[in-house]
Amino acid sequence: MKENEMVFGIRAVIEAIQADKEVDKILVRRDLQGELAKELFGVLRGRDIPVQRVPAERLDRLTRKNHQGVIAFISAVTYQHLEDIVPFIYEQGKDPFIVLLDGVTDVRNFGAIARTCECAGVDAIVIPARGSVSVNADAIKTSAGALHVLPVCKERSINEAIRFLQQSGVKVYAATEKARANYTTVAYEGPVALVMGAEDTGVSPENLRICDEMIRIPQFGTIGSLNVSVAASILMYEVVRQRMGRDEEGKGE
């Protein structure tokens, strides 16, 4: 982690929050107390910024400078919100195409997925505020710069994001090995969203329950699952293939 991606020192972190910097998470020394610490937690109240209590040694490993028991990680991009993005897509006369990541924590997978999203014409990628990967230098590098141009929406939860998309007329498909439907047998018509889960646990049960349809990629080997970035690419380009096919049919009429 480069030091220019971090803000350290209680007062500096408070100022970053009050200046509405995109703070991904804050590490706080486990035994931190005092008036400034109280002020910090007061500023954090009501904000969706994850805070982790950690041993002092972990903070010392991140920087040799005087961190005063607090380090904030600043995002490399400005996050956006689905409630702003989706209406804008509709206003352009387009059907939204959204990818949601449920519990993906590997930055290289995230970067690779973002790169494919940008190439496939995805309108936005959605991550939850907590328990998720964030946009850092490694993610941007792996994305080949796609994360500088692809809107990233950081929402309170993937569950809330799914419900908002459904209310906005978007059909939401969850990728899961539990699905009966082969991904090629489904017609991805109109507004579409794909939910990809963490490699170890997949899409969470509470999110699977509310998705409109579950889809799977058939596998014939002995390994349990595909890499999530590979799986996401396969599904995205099936949506692209079908949309291009319908466009060609429309031109021929």
C-alpha positions as CSV (number, residue, x, y, z in Angstrom):
1,M,0.0,0.0,0.0
2,K,1.5,3.3,-1.1
3,E,1.5,6.0,1.6
4,N,-0.2,8.5,-0.7
5,E,-3.3,6.2,-0.6
6,M,-3.4,6.5,3.2
7,V,-4.2,9.4,5.5
8,F,-2.8,8.9,9.0
9,G,-3.2,10.9,12.2
10,I,-6.6,11.5,14.0
11,R,-7.0,15.2,12.9
12,A,-6.0,14.5,9.3
13,V,-8.5,11.6,9.1
14,I,-11.2,13.7,10.6
15,E,-10.5,16.4,8.0
16,A,-10.5,13.9,5.2
17,I,-14.0,12.6,6.2
18,Q,-15.4,16.1,6.6
19,A,-14.0,17.0,3.2
20,D,-16.0,14.1,1.8
21,K,-13.0,12.2,0.6
22,E,-13.8,8.6,-0.6
23,V,-12.7,6.7,2.5
24,D,-12.8,2.9,2.0
25,K,-12.0,1.9,5.5
26,I,-10.3,3.1,8.7
27,L,-8.0,1.2,10.9
28,V,-8.1,2.3,14.6
29,R,-5.7,1.1,17.3
30,R,-7.6,-1.3,19.6
31,D,-7.1,0.8,22.8
32,L,-7.5,4.3,21.3
33,Q,-9.1,6.8,23.6
34,G,-9.1,10.5,24.3
35,E,-11.0,13.6,23.2
36,L,-9.7,13.5,19.6
37,A,-10.8,9.8,19.3
38,K,-14.3,10.8,20.6
39,E,-14.4,13.5,17.9
40,L,-13.4,11.0,15.2
41,F,-16.1,8.6,16.2
42,G,-18.6,11.5,16.3
43,V,-17.7,12.4,12.7
44,L,-18.0,8.8,11.6
45,R,-21.5,8.4,13.1
46,G,-24.1,7.9,10.4
47,R,-21.5,7.3,7.7
48,D,-21.0,4.0,5.8
49,I,-17.3,3.8,6.5
50,P,-16.1,0.5,7.8
51,V,-13.9,0.8,11.0
52,Q,-11.6,-2.0,12.1
53,R,-10.0,-2.1,15.6
54,V,-6.5,-3.5,15.2
55,P,-3.3,-4.0,17.2
56,A,-0.8,-1.1,17.1
57,E,1.7,-3.4,15.4
58,R,-0.5,-3.6,12.3
59,L,-0.6,0.2,12.0
60,D,3.2,0.4,12.5
61,R,3.7,-2.1,9.7
62,L,1.8,0.2,7.3
63,T,3.7,3.4,8.0
64,R,6.6,4.5,10.1
65,K,5.1,8.0,10.5
66,N,3.2,9.2,13.5
67,H,-0.2,7.7,12.8
68,Q,-1.6,8.4,16.3
69,G,-3.4,5.1,16.2
70,V,-5.5,5.9,13.1
71,I,-5.0,5.2,9.4
72,A,-7.6,5.8,6.7
73,F,-7.5,4.3,3.2
74,I,-8.6,6.6,0.5
75,S,-10.2,5.3,-2.7
76,A,-8.5,6.0,-6.0
77,V,-11.8,6.8,-7.7
78,T,-15.0,8.7,-6.8
79,Y,-17.8,6.2,-6.1
80,Q,-21.2,6.8,-7.6
81,H,-24.7,5.6,-6.7
82,L,-27.1,3.4,-8.5
83,E,-30.0,5.8,-7.9
84,D,-28.1,8.4,-10.0
85,I,-26.7,6.0,-12.6
86,V,-29.8,3.9,-13.5
87,P,-32.1,6.9,-14.4
88,F,-29.3,8.4,-16.5
89,I,-28.9,5.2,-18.5
90,Y,-32.7,5.1,-19.2
91,E,-32.7,8.8,-20.2
92,Q,-30.1,7.9,-22.9
93,G,-32.6,5.4,-24.3
94,K,-30.5,2.4,-23.2
95,D,-31.3,-0.8,-21.3
96,P,-29.1,-0.9,-18.2
97,F,-26.4,-3.6,-18.0
98,I,-25.1,-3.8,-14.4
99,V,-22.6,-6.2,-12.7
100,L,-22.8,-6.7,-8.9
101,L,-20.0,-8.2,-6.8
102,D,-21.2,-10.0,-3.7
103,G,-18.3,-10.6,-1.3
104,V,-15.5,-10.5,-3.9
105,T,-12.3,-9.4,-2.0
106,D,-9.4,-10.2,-4.3
107,V,-8.3,-6.9,-6.0
108,R,-6.9,-8.7,-9.0
109,N,-10.1,-10.5,-9.7
110,F,-11.9,-7.2,-9.2
111,G,-9.6,-5.4,-11.7
112,A,-10.0,-8.2,-14.2
113,I,-13.8,-8.1,-13.9
114,A,-13.8,-4.3,-14.3
115,R,-11.7,-4.6,-17.5
116,T,-14.1,-7.0,-19.0
117,C,-17.1,-4.8,-17.9
118,E,-15.6,-1.8,-19.7
119,C,-14.9,-3.9,-22.9
120,A,-18.4,-5.5,-22.8
121,G,-20.2,-2.1,-22.4
122,V,-21.4,-2.7,-18.9
123,D,-22.8,0.6,-17.5
124,A,-21.7,0.2,-13.8
125,I,-20.1,-2.2,-11.4
126,V,-21.6,-2.4,-7.9
127,I,-19.8,-3.3,-4.6
128,P,-21.1,-3.2,-1.0
129,A,-19.7,-0.8,1.5
130,R,-18.6,-3.5,3.8
131,G,-16.9,-6.9,3.3
132,S,-15.7,-6.2,-0.2
133,V,-12.8,-5.2,-2.4
134,S,-12.2,-1.5,-2.9
135,V,-10.6,0.5,-5.7
136,N,-6.9,0.7,-5.0
137,A,-3.8,1.0,-7.2
138,D,-3.5,-2.7,-7.7
139,A,-7.1,-3.0,-8.8
140,I,-6.7,-0.1,-11.3
141,K,-3.5,-1.6,-12.7
142,T,-5.2,-5.0,-13.2
143,S,-8.2,-3.3,-14.8
144,A,-5.8,-1.7,-17.4
145,G,-7.3,1.7,-16.4
146,A,-10.9,0.6,-16.9
147,L,-11.7,1.7,-13.3
148,H,-10.9,5.3,-14.3
149,V,-13.8,5.3,-16.8
150,L,-16.2,2.6,-15.5
151,P,-18.6,3.9,-12.9
152,V,-18.2,2.0,-9.6
153,C,-21.2,2.2,-7.2
154,K,-20.6,1.6,-3.6
155,E,-23.9,0.7,-2.0
156,R,-25.0,0.0,1.6
157,S,-25.5,-3.7,0.7
158,I,-25.8,-5.8,-2.4
159,N,-29.3,-6.9,-1.2
160,E,-30.5,-3.3,-1.2
161,A,-28.9,-2.8,-4.6
162,I,-30.7,-5.8,-6.1
163,R,-34.0,-4.6,-4.7
164,F,-33.5,-1.1,-6.2
165,L,-32.6,-2.5,-9.6
166,Q,-35.7,-4.7,-9.6
167,Q,-37.9,-1.7,-8.7
168,S,-36.2,0.1,-11.6
169,G,-37.3,-2.6,-14.1
170,V,-33.9,-4.4,-14.2
171,K,-34.0,-8.3,-14.2
172,V,-31.3,-9.6,-11.9
173,Y,-29.5,-12.9,-12.6
174,A,-27.4,-14.7,-10.0
175,A,-24.5,-16.9,-11.0
176,T,-24.5,-20.0,-8.9
177,E,-23.7,-23.7,-9.2
178,K,-27.0,-24.3,-7.4
179,A,-28.9,-23.1,-10.5
180,R,-30.8,-25.5,-12.8
181,A,-30.7,-23.2,-15.8
182,N,-27.6,-23.3,-18.1
183,Y,-26.6,-19.7,-18.8
184,T,-26.9,-20.2,-22.6
185,T,-30.6,-21.2,-22.3
186,V,-31.7,-17.9,-20.7
187,A,-32.9,-14.9,-22.8
188,Y,-31.3,-11.8,-21.4
189,E,-33.8,-9.3,-22.7
190,G,-34.2,-5.7,-21.7
191,P,-32.4,-4.3,-18.6
192,V,-30.0,-6.9,-17.1
193,A,-27.9,-7.2,-14.0
194,L,-25.5,-10.1,-13.2
195,V,-24.6,-11.0,-9.6
196,M,-21.2,-12.7,-9.1
197,G,-20.3,-14.1,-5.7
198,A,-17.1,-14.7,-3.7
199,E,-15.0,-17.6,-5.0
200,D,-15.2,-19.5,-1.7
201,T,-18.9,-19.0,-0.7
202,G,-20.6,-17.7,-3.9
203,V,-23.6,-15.4,-3.9
204,S,-25.0,-15.2,-0.4
205,P,-28.3,-17.1,0.3
206,E,-30.2,-14.0,1.2
207,N,-29.2,-12.4,-2.1
208,L,-29.9,-15.6,-4.1
209,R,-33.5,-15.7,-2.7
210,I,-34.4,-12.3,-4.1
211,C,-32.8,-12.6,-7.5
212,D,-35.1,-13.0,-10.5
213,E,-33.3,-16.1,-11.9
214,M,-30.3,-18.3,-11.1
215,I,-27.9,-19.3,-13.9
216,R,-24.9,-21.7,-14.0
217,I,-22.0,-22.3,-16.2
218,P,-21.6,-26.1,-16.9
219,Q,-18.4,-27.6,-15.8
220,F,-16.9,-31.0,-16.7
221,G,-13.6,-31.1,-14.8
222,T,-12.8,-32.0,-11.2
223,I,-12.1,-28.5,-9.9
224,G,-15.0,-27.1,-7.9
225,S,-15.5,-23.7,-9.7
226,L,-14.2,-21.3,-12.2
227,N,-12.3,-18.2,-11.2
228,V,-14.9,-15.5,-10.6
229,S,-13.3,-13.1,-13.2
230,V,-13.4,-15.8,-15.8
231,A,-17.0,-16.7,-15.0
232,A,-18.1,-13.0,-15.1
233,S,-16.5,-12.7,-18.5
234,I,-18.3,-15.7,-19.9
235,L,-21.7,-14.4,-18.6
236,M,-21.1,-10.8,-19.7
237,Y,-20.3,-11.8,-23.3
238,E,-23.4,-14.1,-23.5
239,V,-25.4,-11.0,-22.7
240,V,-23.4,-9.1,-25.4
241,R,-23.9,-11.9,-27.9
242,Q,-27.6,-12.0,-27.4
243,R,-28.0,-8.2,-27.6
244,M,-25.9,-8.1,-30.8
245,G,-28.0,-10.9,-32.3
246,R,-31.3,-9.0,-31.6
247,D,-29.8,-5.8,-33.0
248,E,-28.9,-7.6,-36.2
249,E,-32.4,-9.1,-36.4
250,G,-33.8,-5.6,-35.9
251,K,-31.8,-4.2,-38.8
252,G,-32.9,-7.0,-41.1
253,E,-36.6,-6.4,-40.6
